[in-house]
């Protein structure tokens, strides 16, 4: 997913994945890899895991394989930006590539779950299939909302010369509260892919957590973007 600030990052992403990404970035730097190469490695691991979900009948070994593939892919996803900074700064094309891979990943993952449940699941109620469908929508909207909010804020600063607001101190409480939205938690949950009676309710609970977060965050983001319009509204009022 899009990289968040330490203030907003869920627990696994903040305390585990970024440290793994730092180690991989250092190793990649020594090996002479470029950030785009690291993004490609991340995509290779991630989409291998996604393909396994969709194509292979769930079994205990499959859960382990999928979990490892997704976690390694996620660690490399954290490494590409850190590697870019080690090399003196990133590029617009690198940021574009990273976001395109992320956008494909977050939708493909839940569609793979949908395919797996349809092909291999012994579902008493077809309504279960609506869970990965809903998760696909929620994940895509959440990702786009975060990216668009940041893009609009950047455009506003470029147009007005406004300064970047100081970053708030990282919050352990907030990192724990937003754990349901943690992509790392979702990766770990796939360990239980071979135990459908456990995995399905867990996946459903994670979906519910993401849905509730999106509903709350969308209102907050709308207010933050609306605040960017406040100076223009004040100028218009003064001219009347």
trRosetta pair geometry for C-beta under 8 A, 3 or more apart (Angstrom, degrees):
i j d omega theta_ij theta_ji phi_ij phi_ji
1 4 7.9 4 110 -26 109 96
1 102 5.8 113 -119 -164 21 120
1 106 6.3 72 -90 -76 81 128
1 143 6.1 -131 -143 -104 88 101
1 183 5.1 -177 -6 -40 113 138
2 99 6.9 18 -93 -113 91 90
2 102 6.4 119 -59 142 55 164
2 143 6.3 141 -13 -149 102 77
2 146 5.2 -168 49 109 142 130
2 147 5.7 -177 -71 -70 150 85
2 150 7.8 -169 168 8 151 147
3 78 7.2 120 -104 -119 113 68
3 81 6.1 -55 -23 6 161 162
4 7 7.8 -113 152 66 99 64
4 8 4.2 -107 173 89 126 104
4 9 4.5 167 81 -75 111 72
4 13 7.1 65 40 122 107 146
4 146 7.7 -69 -88 -161 93 142
5 8 5.2 72 57 20 81 95
5 9 6.8 -139 91 -27 34 92
5 167 6.0 -158 -166 -142 145 122
6 9 5.7 -48 -133 17 31 117
6 14 6.1 96 -144 -134 69 110
6 167 7.8 69 45 165 92 135
6 170 4.1 -51 132 -91 109 118
7 167 6.2 -161 -25 -179 129 93
7 168 4.8 87 -119 71 144 94
7 169 7.1 112 -98 93 98 23
7 170 5.4 -128 -83 -103 49 50
7 171 6.3 46 -151 7 66 89
7 174 7.1 8 173 81 62 148
8 174 7.1 -65 -116 137 40 129
8 178 7.4 3 -176 34 64 168
9 13 4.6 -127 -175 98 105 112
9 14 3.9 137 104 -68 119 96
9 18 7.5 30 166 -38 166 129
9 175 6.3 7 91 -117 64 98
10 13 5.1 78 61 20 77 109
10 14 6.6 -163 88 -8 31 99
10 175 5.8 122 -154 -163 28 65
10 178 4.7 -121 -90 102 89 92
10 179 5.2 131 -162 -101 114 38
10 181 5.8 -173 -56 76 136 80
10 182 3.4 -135 108 -82 151 99
10 184 7.2 -164 93 34 115 105
10 185 7.2 -71 138 -13 146 114
11 14 6.0 -67 -141 41 22 105
11 15 5.7 -18 180 13 66 117
11 16 7.9 45 136 1 68 99
11 175 4.7 108 -74 148 64 100
11 176 5.6 48 -57 -88 124 55
11 179 5.4 -6 14 -95 110 97
11 182 6.4 -47 43 -84 69 154
12 15 6.9 -71 -126 51 19 85
12 16 5.0 -36 -163 37 62 121
12 17 6.0 60 141 -20 76 104
12 179 7.5 91 -7 -137 92 83
12 182 4.9 109 34 172 108 138
12 183 7.9 -131 84 69 122 55
12 184 3.1 -144 117 89 137 143
12 185 5.8 177 -1 -46 142 69
12 188 7.5 -145 -109 -16 157 127
13 16 7.5 -24 -62 54 8 79
13 17 4.8 -34 -133 39 44 130
13 18 6.7 63 160 -32 57 92
13 78 7.7 172 -158 -85 78 129
13 182 5.7 -153 -16 -143 100 93
13 183 6.7 69 -72 42 116 87
13 184 5.4 -169 -56 -12 66 122
14 17 7.7 42 3 43 17 89
14 18 6.2 -9 -154 2 28 127
14 170 7.4 140 -157 -157 139 129
14 175 5.3 -63 22 -134 152 134
15 18 7.5 43 -26 36 5 101
15 19 7.2 -8 164 -9 38 118
15 175 7.6 95 -25 164 104 148
16 19 6.2 -74 -160 37 23 106
16 20 6.4 17 155 -14 65 110
16 184 6.5 131 69 -159 122 158
17 20 5.6 -55 -148 39 35 111
17 21 6.1 38 153 -22 68 106
17 74 5.8 -65 -133 135 129 107
17 75 5.9 -141 -149 -96 76 63
17 78 5.1 153 149 -36 94 153
17 184 5.5 -136 -44 -77 126 131
18 21 5.3 -50 -144 37 34 116
18 22 6.4 42 152 -27 64 99
18 78 5.5 -141 -103 -171 47 142
19 22 5.5 -45 -149 28 33 115
19 23 6.8 32 152 -15 62 101
20 23 5.9 -56 -155 36 34 109
20 24 6.3 28 152 -13 68 109
20 75 4.0 -68 125 -134 126 116
20 78 6.7 88 79 63 84 135
20 79 7.8 -78 121 -57 70 101
21 24 5.7 -58 -143 42 33 108
21 25 6.0 38 155 -25 67 106
21 75 5.6 -161 -68 -170 66 60
21 76 7.4 155 -115 -102 79 11
21 77 7.5 -68 -102 77 121 50
21 78 2.7 -99 -74 109 147 106
21 79 4.2 -155 -157 -63 74 62
21 82 5.6 129 140 7 102 139
22 25 5.7 -51 -145 33 28 113
22 26 6.6 28 155 -18 61 104
22 78 7.9 -45 -29 130 56 112
22 79 7.6 -147 -44 -108 15 76
22 82 5.8 -121 -101 -177 55 165
23 26 5.9 -55 -152 34 31 110
23 27 6.4 26 153 -14 65 107
24 27 5.6 -54 -145 41 34 110
24 28 6.0 36 155 -21 67 108
24 38 7.3 126 141 -145 111 121
24 75 5.8 122 -18 144 147 100
24 76 5.9 -117 153 -98 158 59
24 78 7.6 103 49 78 124 86
24 79 3.8 -71 94 -91 112 148
25 28 5.7 -54 -144 38 29 112
25 29 6.3 35 153 -25 63 104
25 38 7.6 29 -103 -127 64 163
25 79 4.3 -170 -60 -156 77 82
25 80 7.8 -147 -98 -52 95 12
25 82 3.8 -81 -77 100 164 110
25 83 4.2 -151 -144 -61 89 74
25 86 6.0 153 158 -13 110 137
26 29 5.6 -51 -150 30 30 114
26 30 6.7 29 153 -17 63 104
26 86 7.4 168 -93 -97 52 158
27 30 5.8 -54 -152 35 34 111
27 31 6.3 24 153 -11 66 111
28 31 5.7 -61 -145 45 32 107
28 33 4.1 -70 -168 54 91 123
28 37 7.6 170 -159 88 118 109
28 38 5.3 9 -135 -81 161 121
28 79 6.2 115 -2 158 141 127
28 83 5.1 -39 88 -104 130 138
29 32 7.8 41 176 -67 28 26
29 33 7.5 -72 -62 47 24 79
29 83 5.9 -169 -62 -136 87 86
29 86 4.9 -70 -90 125 140 148
29 87 7.1 -162 -118 -59 98 85
33 37 4.5 -127 -168 83 95 134
33 38 5.7 104 134 -53 129 87
33 83 7.1 -43 92 -161 96 154
34 37 4.7 103 54 1 75 102
34 38 7.3 -140 97 -3 43 85
34 83 7.8 131 172 133 27 130
34 87 7.8 25 -134 -62 61 169
35 38 5.5 -55 -151 36 37 112
35 39 6.4 42 150 -21 68 101
35 80 4.5 93 -165 -171 84 83
35 81 7.2 72 -144 -75 127 26
35 83 5.0 171 -90 88 79 110
35 84 4.3 19 -73 -65 149 91
35 87 7.2 -125 -34 24 102 139
35 90 6.4 -17 19 -122 177 87
35 91 7.8 170 58 22 135 94
35 94 5.0 35 100 -149 129 139
36 39 5.4 -46 -148 34 37 116
36 40 6.5 42 150 -21 64 102
36 80 7.6 80 -71 -149 21 122
36 93 7.8 -13 -81 117 127 99
36 94 5.7 -115 -66 -112 85 88
36 97 5.9 37 -125 76 92 165
37 40 5.5 -53 -154 34 34 115
37 41 6.6 36 148 -20 66 101
38 41 5.5 -47 -148 33 36 113
38 42 6.5 42 150 -21 64 102
38 76 5.6 -162 179 -173 83 94
38 79 5.3 -118 -178 101 138 105
38 80 4.2 177 94 -91 116 81
38 83 5.6 133 -6 18 158 155
39 42 5.5 -52 -152 35 33 116
39 43 6.4 33 151 -19 65 104
39 76 7.6 163 -99 141 22 101
39 77 7.5 62 -123 -114 63 58
39 80 4.7 50 -60 -100 79 156
39 94 7.2 179 -25 -159 144 80
39 97 5.5 94 125 123 163 114
39 98 5.4 -112 -115 -89 131 73
39 101 6.0 173 179 1 103 157
40 43 5.6 -52 -147 36 33 112
40 44 6.4 37 153 -25 65 103
41 44 5.6 -50 -148 30 33 114
41 45 6.7 27 157 -12 64 103
41 76 5.0 -124 99 -161 101 156
42 45 6.3 -61 -154 39 29 104
42 46 6.1 22 156 -16 66 115
42 73 4.9 96 -168 -163 62 67
42 74 7.5 103 -151 -68 104 13
42 75 7.9 -160 -110 71 95 49
42 76 3.6 -160 -78 98 85 110
42 77 4.5 122 -154 -62 147 68
42 79 7.6 -178 -64 43 117 98
42 80 6.7 -77 -13 -32 139 119
42 101 6.9 90 95 143 110 150
43 46 5.7 -60 -140 42 29 110
43 47 5.8 12 170 -7 69 113
43 73 7.2 99 -73 -147 11 112
43 101 4.9 -99 -84 -144 112 128
43 105 7.6 -128 -120 -68 72 112
44 47 6.7 -61 -136 43 19 96
44 48 6.3 26 158 -23 58 110
44 73 7.6 -164 68 -103 49 101
45 48 5.8 -59 -151 33 27 114
45 49 6.7 25 154 -16 63 105
45 69 5.1 -173 179 -167 77 70
45 70 7.5 174 138 -81 95 17
45 72 4.6 -114 -167 94 156 103
45 73 3.6 -164 91 -67 104 87
45 76 6.6 123 25 19 134 135
46 49 5.9 -61 -160 35 31 110
46 50 6.4 27 149 -17 67 108
46 69 6.9 150 -99 146 21 88
46 70 6.1 64 -124 -120 66 57
46 73 3.3 146 -57 -178 79 160
46 74 7.3 105 -88 -49 106 60
46 77 7.6 54 -53 -49 135 119
46 101 7.8 110 54 169 147 105
46 105 5.3 -26 154 -122 144 122
47 50 5.1 -45 -140 38 43 116
47 51 6.1 50 156 -24 67 100
47 73 7.9 139 -4 -115 52 151
47 105 7.4 -107 -68 -103 78 83
47 108 7.1 -2 -116 114 85 153
48 51 5.8 -53 -148 35 29 111
48 52 6.6 32 152 -21 62 104
48 69 5.0 -125 88 -155 100 139
48 73 8.0 179 38 -59 90 127
49 52 5.7 -54 -152 32 32 113
49 53 6.8 37 151 -23 64 100
49 65 7.4 -179 -115 131 77 72
49 66 4.7 106 -158 -150 92 62
49 67 7.8 155 -139 -18 129 12
49 68 7.8 -172 -93 73 118 53
49 69 3.2 175 -65 97 102 122
49 70 4.4 -159 132 -51 171 77
49 73 6.6 -118 8 -3 128 137
49 190 7.6 69 -180 130 119 166
50 53 5.7 -49 -156 27 35 114
50 54 6.7 21 154 -10 66 108
50 70 7.9 100 -50 -85 70 97
50 105 7.4 -147 -53 -142 143 67
50 108 5.2 35 -171 128 154 109
50 109 5.5 -100 -108 -96 109 59
50 112 4.7 -164 -170 -41 78 158
51 54 6.0 -64 -150 42 33 105
51 55 5.7 -1 166 3 71 123
51 112 7.4 -103 -76 -122 19 134
52 55 6.4 -73 -128 49 23 93
52 56 5.2 -22 -167 18 67 125
52 62 6.2 -179 161 -157 114 94
52 65 6.0 -127 -176 111 167 117
52 66 5.3 -151 89 -83 126 91
52 69 6.9 128 14 22 136 157
53 56 7.6 -37 -82 43 7 85
53 66 5.7 84 -64 -123 87 139
53 109 7.5 64 35 -154 160 59
53 112 4.0 78 89 144 120 121
53 113 6.2 -42 165 -71 134 54
53 115 7.6 105 120 66 85 101
53 116 5.2 -79 164 -48 76 138
53 190 7.4 -74 -89 -141 116 127
53 193 7.0 -112 -117 -140 87 147
54 111 7.8 5 -89 115 124 74
54 112 4.0 -94 -53 -143 98 84
54 115 4.3 26 -138 83 91 138
54 116 5.9 -110 -106 -53 35 84
54 119 7.9 87 -174 12 56 141
56 59 7.7 -76 146 14 105 97
56 62 5.4 -172 111 -119 126 134
57 62 7.6 -164 90 -35 45 158
57 120 5.0 161 -127 -123 70 137
58 62 5.6 -140 -142 72 45 141
58 63 7.2 47 -160 -53 90 88
58 116 6.6 80 -48 -179 104 122
58 120 5.9 151 4 120 89 147
58 193 5.1 -137 -137 145 111 85
58 194 4.9 179 163 -104 87 50
58 196 6.3 113 86 -58 156 96
58 199 7.9 -129 -157 28 152 159
59 62 4.7 98 51 0 72 106
59 63 7.6 -135 91 -8 40 83
59 194 4.7 3 145 -122 17 121
60 63 5.9 -52 -157 27 36 112
60 64 7.0 31 152 -14 65 103
60 194 4.0 -147 -68 92 37 161
60 195 7.4 43 -90 -41 78 85
61 64 5.7 -55 -157 36 39 111
61 65 6.3 37 150 -19 71 107
61 194 7.2 86 25 -64 40 151
62 65 5.6 -56 -146 39 34 111
62 66 6.0 32 158 -18 69 107
62 193 5.8 -93 106 95 97 125
62 194 5.6 133 51 -67 92 103
63 66 6.0 -56 -142 39 27 107
63 67 6.1 28 158 -20 63 110
63 190 5.8 -178 -152 147 72 63
63 191 4.8 73 154 -174 111 28
63 192 5.9 142 -145 11 146 7
63 193 3.8 176 -96 39 86 88
63 194 4.4 -104 -20 -3 115 93
63 195 7.5 -4 -53 5 156 78
63 199 7.8 -139 -108 -81 125 136
64 67 5.8 -58 -146 38 26 112
64 68 6.3 23 159 -16 64 109
64 191 6.4 42 -85 -133 51 74
65 68 6.1 -59 -148 38 27 107
65 69 6.2 25 157 -18 64 110
66 69 5.8 -57 -146 37 29 110
66 70 6.2 23 159 -14 66 110
66 190 4.5 -103 110 152 116 132
66 193 5.8 38 43 -4 145 156
67 70 6.1 -62 -147 40 25 106
67 71 6.1 20 159 -16 64 113
67 187 5.9 107 -149 162 65 73
67 188 6.3 56 -146 -122 116 30
67 190 4.7 -180 -75 83 76 95
67 191 4.6 27 -63 -68 154 71
67 193 7.8 -160 -42 -6 91 113
68 71 5.8 -59 -141 40 28 108
68 72 6.1 25 162 -16 66 108
69 72 6.2 -57 -146 38 25 106
69 73 6.2 26 155 -17 61 111
70 73 5.6 -57 -147 39 30 114
70 74 6.2 31 154 -22 65 107
70 109 7.8 76 -117 -121 126 125
70 186 7.8 -100 155 107 149 84
70 187 4.1 -165 113 -129 119 99
70 190 6.3 92 17 32 146 149
71 74 5.6 -52 -145 35 31 112
71 75 6.5 34 154 -21 64 103
71 184 7.3 64 -118 -139 84 76
71 187 4.8 132 -70 156 74 141
71 188 7.4 66 -77 -66 119 65
72 75 5.6 -51 -148 33 33 112
72 76 6.6 29 154 -13 65 104
73 76 5.9 -58 -151 40 31 107
73 77 6.3 39 148 -27 64 104
73 105 7.9 176 144 -129 135 140
74 77 5.2 -48 -150 29 35 119
74 78 6.8 33 152 -16 64 99
74 183 6.2 176 -121 117 132 116
74 184 6.3 159 144 -89 161 74
74 187 5.9 -90 -14 -57 145 154
75 78 5.9 -54 -156 35 35 108
75 79 6.5 36 145 -26 65 108
76 79 5.1 -52 -145 31 40 119
76 80 6.9 51 159 -37 68 89
77 80 6.7 -38 -153 8 30 108
77 98 7.5 122 -153 -154 79 97
77 101 7.8 -156 -113 107 103 124
77 102 7.2 104 -150 -85 130 95
78 81 7.2 -64 -171 37 38 100
78 82 6.8 24 147 -7 69 119
79 82 5.6 -70 -150 47 40 109
79 83 5.7 43 156 -26 77 108
80 83 5.7 -54 -148 35 29 112
80 84 6.5 34 152 -23 63 102
80 94 7.2 -168 159 179 115 111
80 98 6.0 -175 93 -97 144 120
81 84 5.5 -48 -150 30 35 115
81 85 6.8 33 152 -16 64 101
81 90 6.5 -30 -135 -71 66 139
81 98 7.2 58 -58 -118 93 166
82 85 5.7 -51 -153 35 36 110
82 86 6.6 40 148 -21 65 103
83 86 5.4 -51 -150 34 36 115
83 87 6.4 26 154 -12 67 108
84 87 5.9 -63 -150 43 30 105
84 89 6.4 -27 157 146 89 21
84 90 3.6 31 164 -83 148 82
84 91 7.4 -134 -142 2 126 67
84 94 6.1 149 -96 125 138 159
85 88 7.8 158 -171 20 29 7
85 89 6.8 35 -113 -87 46 33
85 90 7.1 -24 -55 -37 60 88
90 94 5.0 -126 -172 75 96 134
90 95 6.1 91 140 -50 134 93
91 94 4.3 97 57 3 86 104
91 95 7.0 -152 92 -4 47 83
92 95 5.8 -54 -150 37 33 110
92 96 6.3 37 150 -22 66 105
93 96 5.4 -50 -148 35 34 116
93 97 6.3 36 153 -20 66 103
94 97 5.7 -51 -146 35 32 110
94 98 6.3 33 155 -20 64 106
95 98 5.7 -53 -147 36 31 113
95 99 6.3 25 157 -14 65 108
96 99 6.1 -62 -149 40 27 105
96 100 6.2 27 155 -20 65 109
97 100 5.8 -57 -146 36 29 111
97 101 6.4 28 157 -17 65 106
98 101 6.0 -57 -152 36 28 108
98 102 6.4 27 152 -18 64 109
99 102 5.5 -53 -145 39 34 114
99 103 6.2 35 157 -22 67 105
99 147 6.5 94 -145 -116 131 141
100 103 5.8 -52 -145 34 29 109
100 104 6.5 27 156 -15 62 105
101 104 5.9 -58 -151 38 30 109
101 105 6.1 33 152 -25 65 110
102 105 5.6 -56 -146 34 30 115
102 106 6.4 23 164 -19 67 106
102 143 6.7 -180 134 -151 107 136
103 106 6.4 -52 -143 32 27 104
103 107 6.9 13 162 -4 59 109
103 140 7.4 64 -157 -130 81 79
103 143 6.1 165 -105 129 72 146
103 144 7.8 65 -119 -68 112 80
104 107 6.5 -74 -158 44 28 99
104 108 5.7 18 160 -16 70 121
105 108 6.0 -63 -135 42 23 106
105 109 6.1 30 167 -30 64 107
106 109 6.2 -43 -144 22 24 114
106 110 7.5 10 162 -4 54 105
106 139 4.3 -160 165 153 109 122
106 140 6.4 161 106 -76 113 56
106 143 5.5 156 48 -42 165 147
106 183 8.0 -83 -102 -107 95 122
107 110 6.6 -70 -161 41 33 98
107 111 6.2 27 152 -15 70 114
107 136 5.4 61 -144 -155 70 92
107 139 6.6 -178 -77 91 52 117
107 140 5.4 39 -79 -73 103 110
108 111 5.6 -62 -144 43 33 111
108 112 6.1 41 155 -28 68 103
109 112 5.8 -56 -156 29 27 113
109 113 7.0 27 147 -17 61 101
109 139 7.8 -92 59 142 110 175
109 186 7.7 67 150 144 147 135
110 113 5.4 -43 -152 31 42 115
110 114 6.6 49 147 -21 65 99
110 132 4.6 170 178 -166 84 85
110 133 7.8 166 144 -72 115 15
110 135 4.3 -163 -132 99 142 107
110 136 4.2 -161 90 -70 131 75
110 139 6.2 169 -16 12 138 142
111 114 5.3 -46 -151 33 39 118
111 115 6.5 41 150 -19 66 101
111 132 7.0 146 -88 152 24 117
111 136 5.8 65 -55 -97 78 135
112 115 5.6 -50 -148 35 35 112
112 116 6.3 37 152 -21 65 105
113 116 5.6 -54 -146 37 32 113
113 117 6.3 29 157 -16 66 106
113 132 4.2 -170 91 -107 108 139
113 135 7.5 4 58 63 142 142
113 203 6.9 169 -158 -162 150 152
114 117 6.1 -58 -147 38 27 106
114 118 6.2 22 156 -16 63 111
114 129 6.1 75 -144 -159 85 84
114 132 3.9 -155 -61 95 83 137
114 133 6.2 83 -99 -57 135 69
114 136 7.5 -24 -28 -36 132 128
115 118 5.8 -61 -147 39 29 109
115 119 6.0 15 161 -11 67 114
116 119 6.1 -62 -138 43 24 101
116 120 5.7 -33 -176 33 65 113
116 121 7.0 82 129 -36 65 99
116 193 7.9 -43 163 -164 160 111
117 120 7.2 -73 -114 58 15 73
117 121 4.0 4 -160 -16 58 146
117 123 6.5 54 174 -52 97 130
117 128 6.4 -137 179 118 143 112
117 129 5.9 -179 103 -98 129 75
117 132 6.8 175 13 -2 134 135
117 200 7.7 99 -109 -103 122 109
118 121 6.8 15 -36 30 13 107
118 129 6.3 58 -73 -112 91 126
121 128 7.3 -132 148 98 153 140
121 196 6.4 153 -123 -142 87 148
122 196 7.8 127 36 89 82 161
123 126 6.2 106 113 -88 130 41
123 128 5.0 -137 -142 38 129 135
123 129 7.2 54 -179 -41 178 88
125 128 5.6 114 87 -22 85 90
126 129 5.6 -25 178 10 67 116
127 130 5.5 -30 -173 9 59 118
128 131 5.9 -32 -176 3 53 114
128 200 6.5 -22 -157 -159 128 130
129 132 6.8 -52 -166 38 50 97
129 133 6.5 50 142 -17 71 111
130 133 5.2 -60 -148 44 42 118
130 134 5.8 44 155 -22 74 105
131 134 5.9 -56 -148 37 27 108
131 135 6.3 27 154 -20 63 108
131 200 7.7 116 54 -164 162 82
131 203 6.7 97 141 117 135 104
131 204 5.2 -68 -135 -102 144 84
131 207 5.6 -175 -170 9 90 170
132 135 5.2 -51 -139 38 38 115
132 136 6.3 49 156 -28 66 97
132 203 7.7 -13 -73 153 84 132
132 207 8.0 -115 -84 -87 37 141
133 136 5.8 -49 -157 26 30 114
133 137 7.0 25 150 -13 61 103
134 137 5.8 -56 -154 36 37 109
134 138 6.1 32 153 -17 71 108
134 207 6.3 82 95 -178 108 130
134 211 7.1 -9 155 -81 117 126
135 138 5.7 -54 -141 40 33 110
135 139 6.0 32 160 -20 67 109
135 203 7.7 -56 -60 168 157 95
135 207 4.5 -85 -82 -115 103 110
135 210 6.9 72 -133 65 80 145
136 139 6.2 -59 -145 37 23 107
136 140 6.3 18 159 -15 61 111
137 140 6.0 -62 -148 39 27 107
137 141 6.1 19 160 -14 66 112
138 141 6.0 -60 -144 41 26 106
138 142 6.0 26 159 -20 65 111
138 207 6.9 130 37 -159 151 78
138 210 5.1 109 137 124 137 113
138 211 5.3 -83 -110 -86 147 69
138 214 5.5 -146 -157 -16 93 157
139 142 5.9 -56 -143 37 27 110
139 143 6.3 25 159 -18 63 108
139 210 6.9 -11 -73 171 70 150
140 143 6.0 -57 -148 37 28 109
140 144 6.2 22 158 -13 64 110
141 144 5.9 -58 -144 42 29 108
141 145 6.0 33 156 -25 65 109
141 214 6.4 70 96 -158 112 139
141 218 8.0 -13 148 -84 116 122
142 145 5.7 -55 -145 35 27 114
142 146 6.5 25 158 -17 62 105
142 181 7.5 -154 -177 -146 157 118
142 210 6.8 -86 -39 -176 156 101
142 213 7.6 38 -116 101 134 104
142 214 5.0 -97 -81 -100 102 109
142 217 7.2 59 -131 74 91 144
143 146 6.1 -58 -152 35 28 107
143 147 6.4 20 156 -12 64 110
144 147 5.8 -60 -146 42 31 108
144 148 5.8 27 160 -18 69 112
145 148 5.9 -57 -139 40 25 107
145 149 6.2 28 161 -22 63 107
145 214 7.6 132 23 -146 154 90
145 217 7.0 115 119 120 144 112
145 218 6.3 -83 -136 -102 155 78
145 221 5.8 117 172 76 109 174
146 149 6.0 -54 -147 33 26 111
146 150 6.6 20 158 -11 61 108
146 221 7.9 -111 -88 -102 46 144
147 150 6.1 -63 -154 40 29 107
147 151 6.1 29 152 -21 67 111
148 151 5.5 -55 -143 37 33 113
148 152 6.2 32 159 -18 67 105
149 152 6.0 -56 -148 37 27 108
149 153 6.4 27 153 -18 62 108
149 221 4.8 -91 -89 -154 140 113
149 224 6.6 45 -158 87 119 125
149 225 6.1 -111 -127 -63 80 107
150 153 5.6 -55 -148 37 33 112
150 154 6.4 35 154 -20 66 104
151 154 5.7 -53 -150 35 31 111
151 155 6.4 30 153 -18 65 106
152 155 5.6 -53 -145 38 33 112
152 156 6.3 37 153 -23 65 105
152 225 5.6 23 103 -127 151 106
152 228 6.6 -172 143 29 105 169
153 156 5.6 -52 -148 34 31 114
153 157 6.5 29 154 -17 64 104
153 224 7.8 -26 -76 145 116 110
153 225 7.8 -104 -60 -102 79 70
153 228 6.8 -140 -104 -82 60 137
154 157 5.9 -57 -150 37 32 108
154 158 6.3 30 153 -18 66 107
155 158 5.7 -55 -146 37 31 111
155 159 6.2 26 156 -17 65 110
156 159 5.9 -60 -146 39 28 108
156 160 6.0 -9 168 11 67 116
156 162 6.4 -12 130 33 90 132
156 228 4.5 -90 -106 -158 159 126
157 160 6.5 -72 -130 54 24 87
157 161 7.2 12 -178 -165 58 3
157 162 4.7 -101 -117 65 69 87
157 163 7.4 110 -139 -81 113 2
157 164 6.6 16 -118 -71 157 65
160 231 7.0 97 -130 67 148 156
168 171 7.4 -9 127 -30 114 105
170 175 7.4 21 177 -43 94 123
171 174 3.8 61 91 14 121 109
171 175 6.4 175 94 -14 63 82
172 175 5.6 -55 -149 35 33 114
172 176 6.5 27 155 -15 66 106
173 176 6.0 -62 -155 38 30 107
173 177 6.2 29 151 -22 67 109
174 177 5.4 -53 -141 35 35 113
174 178 6.3 15 165 -5 69 108
175 178 6.7 -67 -145 44 23 95
175 179 7.6 59 147 -62 55 78
176 179 5.8 -12 -166 -35 41 113
178 181 5.0 -39 176 36 88 113
178 182 7.0 116 122 -49 76 84
178 213 6.6 90 -134 -122 85 139
179 182 5.1 -33 -157 -6 47 125
179 185 5.9 99 173 -56 81 148
179 209 7.9 -47 89 172 65 153
180 185 7.1 -95 -126 80 24 158
180 205 7.6 -111 -128 138 115 78
180 206 5.7 179 -160 -139 82 58
180 208 7.8 -70 -169 82 145 65
180 209 2.5 -91 172 146 153 150
180 210 6.1 -141 136 -48 100 60
180 212 7.9 31 89 52 152 106
180 213 6.6 -178 83 -30 110 128
181 209 6.6 -136 -48 129 63 102
181 210 5.4 118 -102 -105 74 76
181 213 5.0 -72 -60 63 125 173
182 185 4.1 86 80 -2 105 105
182 186 7.1 -175 99 -7 60 80
183 186 5.4 -52 -155 35 41 115
183 187 6.5 48 146 -24 68 99
184 187 5.5 -47 -150 30 36 115
184 188 6.5 34 153 -16 66 103
185 188 5.7 -56 -151 38 33 110
185 189 6.3 42 149 -29 66 104
185 206 6.7 -179 117 -121 115 124
186 189 5.4 -47 -148 27 34 118
186 190 7.2 42 153 -27 60 95
186 206 6.0 133 -93 173 85 155
187 190 6.2 -52 -168 18 34 112
188 191 6.0 -20 179 -8 53 114
189 192 6.3 -54 -180 32 56 105
189 199 7.0 117 162 -140 89 79
189 202 5.4 -175 -150 133 114 124
189 203 6.4 138 150 -80 139 70
189 206 6.3 -72 -58 -36 166 152
190 193 4.9 10 -168 -43 67 113
190 199 7.7 50 -124 -137 37 122
192 195 4.9 -63 -169 51 81 104
192 198 4.9 -96 -176 101 133 113
192 199 4.3 176 115 -78 97 87
192 202 6.3 65 69 35 148 151
193 196 7.9 12 178 -77 41 61
193 199 5.5 88 -104 -110 31 158
194 199 7.8 117 37 -33 27 137
195 198 4.4 11 118 32 115 113
195 199 5.8 136 79 -23 67 95
196 199 5.5 -59 -124 44 32 107
196 200 5.6 33 178 -25 71 107
197 200 6.9 -36 -129 27 17 107
197 201 7.8 8 164 -2 47 106
198 201 6.8 -69 -161 41 30 99
198 202 6.2 22 154 -14 68 118
199 202 5.7 -67 -147 44 30 111
199 203 5.8 31 159 -21 70 110
200 203 5.8 -54 -142 37 27 110
200 204 6.3 29 156 -20 62 108
201 204 5.4 -56 -147 38 33 115
201 205 6.4 34 155 -21 67 103
202 205 5.8 -52 -149 33 32 110
202 206 6.5 31 153 -17 64 104
203 206 5.8 -54 -150 36 32 111
203 207 6.4 37 150 -21 64 104
204 207 5.5 -51 -150 34 33 115
204 208 6.4 35 152 -21 65 103
205 208 5.5 -50 -148 34 34 113
205 209 6.5 37 152 -19 64 103
206 209 5.6 -51 -150 35 33 114
206 210 6.5 33 152 -17 64 105
207 210 5.8 -58 -151 38 32 110
207 211 6.3 33 152 -22 67 106
208 211 5.6 -52 -146 34 32 113
208 212 6.4 29 157 -16 65 105
209 212 6.0 -56 -147 38 29 107
209 213 6.3 29 155 -18 64 108
210 213 5.6 -56 -146 38 31 112
210 214 6.2 33 156 -22 66 106
211 214 5.8 -55 -149 34 29 111
211 215 6.6 30 154 -20 63 104
212 215 5.8 -52 -149 33 32 112
212 216 6.6 24 156 -10 64 107
213 216 6.0 -64 -152 42 31 105
213 217 5.7 24 157 -17 70 115
214 217 5.7 -58 -133 43 28 107
214 218 5.9 36 164 -30 66 105
215 218 6.2 -48 -144 25 22 112
215 219 7.3 20 155 -13 54 103
216 219 6.2 -61 -163 34 33 108
216 220 6.5 26 148 -14 68 110
217 220 5.4 -59 -148 41 38 112
217 221 5.9 37 156 -20 73 106
218 221 5.8 -52 -141 38 28 110
218 222 6.3 34 155 -23 62 105
219 222 5.8 -54 -150 32 29 113
219 223 6.7 27 153 -16 63 105
220 223 5.9 -58 -154 36 31 109
220 224 6.4 29 151 -19 66 107
221 224 5.5 -55 -147 37 35 112
221 225 6.2 30 156 -15 68 105
222 225 6.0 -56 -146 40 29 106
222 226 6.1 34 152 -22 63 109
223 226 5.4 -54 -145 37 31 116
223 227 6.5 40 153 -28 63 99
224 227 5.7 -46 -154 24 32 115
224 228 7.5 41 146 -24 57 94
225 228 5.7 -42 -166 17 43 116
225 229 7.7 38 143 -15 62 98
226 229 5.8 -54 -165 30 45 111
226 230 7.5 70 140 -47 65 85
227 230 5.4 -17 -163 -16 49 120
229 232 5.4 -63 -166 45 62 112
229 233 5.8 61 140 -25 87 105
230 233 5.7 -59 -146 37 32 110
230 234 6.3 33 157 -21 67 105
231 234 5.6 -55 -148 35 33 112
231 235 6.5 33 154 -19 66 103
232 235 5.8 -52 -150 34 33 111
232 236 6.5 34 152 -18 65 104
233 236 5.7 -53 -149 36 34 112
233 237 6.3 34 153 -20 66 105
234 237 5.7 -53 -148 35 32 112
234 238 6.4 33 153 -22 64 105
235 238 5.7 -55 -149 34 32 112
235 239 6.6 28 154 -19 65 106
236 239 5.9 -60 -152 35 32 109
236 240 6.9 40 151 -33 63 101
237 240 5.9 -48 -156 16 36 116
